Amino acid sequence: MKIGWQSPSNIALVKYWGKRDPQLPSNPSISFTLEACHSQTFVEFEVGQGISLHLDGVDTPSFVPKISQFIERILPRHPWLADYRLTVETHNSFPHSSGIASSASGMSALALCVVDAAIALGHTLAEADPRREASILSRLGSGSASRSVYGGLVAWGETPSVPGGHDAYAIPYPHAVHPLFHTFCDVVVLVDVGQKAVSSTAGHALMDKHPFAQQRFKQAHRHMADLRGILSQGEVLPFLDLVESEALTLHGLMMSSQPSYILMRPNTLHILEAIRQFRHESGMPIGFTLDAGSNVHVLFPKEVEQSAMRFVSDVLAPYAKDHRFIADRVGQGPVSLQ
Ligand code: PMV
């Protein structure tokens, strides 16, 4: 039995940073699901034992331990997997050398395949809704992957302003959203395409004893509440202010961890400054966010796409490694490849 899914990456607007067992978030988060950055994964399930993985057609044993760990974590919900051998073929739309993490798209694609296989084999899912089950499994693979199983704006975590929000799975954002946020653009400017100096796993762990942790978690709840009006009213500039504050807070937390570390590179800062200066001088609604790395996600509404893209190629690309950037936008979520 062979099952395939294409699943996207996502970019958090309010960041998940800090967690407790089993992979539950210390604070709520919300993201845009992306479109161009995705993984396509086929899994062949055969009775037997073992896992093999081909990345872009090349046998890649170095990825197998991550998949084994994922299978071990989801085994209590899917004990049938213990009797199956998995042959995984996966391909990422974004280059491996882009510094873009493939964990959200890769883990969610894999989780969606497992859920479909369980259904095809006649097993009853622990969650009646297959997509919710896939979000739970994705979360166990990589926290942020829980949000990749839906399109558009997706919320994860319990917080008073998001009814139905849950720490165990993500949900489509339940409030009204102004149309301009359905087509928002995200251009990822690739600053440093190498391996991150400190992994997200290590970064989350440093929040356990972080001196500012409690204030930070409170702030995330407040930002989730503030976003409600901003998103429904289409208030782009307050949106960009809030999202930039989240990005800088994330990196501020890294810089104030014990031990401290810095993932931004000098060119990351050049880009952030250029974006703010351009917004200030032109009045154009263009802003940024960052994930746990040095690349910059440049955010703007589709209405200003032409001039924003000109600014990206003329002013920002020279700060990027080999002038590289990936033009992406809000996407519709996973697609079955059957
Ligand atoms: O899903 P993880 O464990 O790789 O953590 C992701 C953390 C951030 O990307 C920095 C924030 C987020 O909410 O996606």
Boltz pocket constraint, residues with backbone or C-beta under 6 A from the ligand:
constraints:
  - pocket:
      binder: B
      contacts: [[A, 10], [A, 11], [A, 12], [A, 14], [A, 15], [A, 16], [A, 17], [A, 29], [A, 103], [A, 142], [A, 143], [A, 144], [A, 145], [A, 200], [A, 201], [A, 204], [A, 250], [A, 290], [A, 291], [A, 292]]
      max_distance: 6.0
